[in-house]
């Protein structure tokens, strides 16, 4: 806030637009490069080939499933981190958010040594006839592992911003904790939950390293769209570019649709 000619001006410094413009170009220019590299005459056949359609369908199905897993596990985790009071909470938060900074391939190796046939839990599961590694279930687990922190961070931030005032009032009036959570807390932070779910879905949709390491690349079973793009890059660069644009468009539609729904008002 500054004063000019007796008037108070509220805003940001003019120079800040320069680095902001550089940042925008840094993000936008590669997208433009993809558009300029598309073989538009072959675009539709490339993205509608049997392998491409199978990879896209599998990506959408597994991303939706992993998002559901993230919501089921992430909401309680965010509530515990934001509202809980117990020793070691900061350590737990650090561990929960660790996948944000881990290379995805490391996450894939960790999952493999947990759920693989000779893994920590996989050996017992194999005895029961349950095999997870290199299956569609492995894709969902890999995507959930890397996406869960995005939902937890978003929802925990929303919970802290909302405060606990309304919850205290409801508790004072005799509402049980479960009732308070269901009728006050969750509706209050619903936009944050939606944002977190969208971020988790988008991250799952683009997951590559953990999926390849833990689930492999079996067409129709574990070969998601990012893996299909990687394989096509080795044999048909035009197909890889076309599928890259398809993935960008799908992710953008999800994010834009979610933003539009939130701006339209309560669900």
Secondary structure, DSSP 8 states (H G I E B T S, - for coil): -EEETTEEE-S--TTHHHHHHHHHHHHHHHHHHHHHH--GGGHHHHHTSHHHHHHHHHHHHHHHHHHHHHHHHHHHHHHHHHH---TTHHHHHHHHHGGGTS-HHHHHHHHHHHHSTTSTTHHHHHHTT---TTSHHHHHHHHHHHHHHHHHHHHHHHHHHH-SHHHHHHHHTT--HHHHIIIIIHHHTHHHHHHHHHHHHHHHHT--HHHHHHH---TTTT--HHHHHHHHHHH-HHHHHHHHHHHHHHHHHHHHHHHHHHHH---
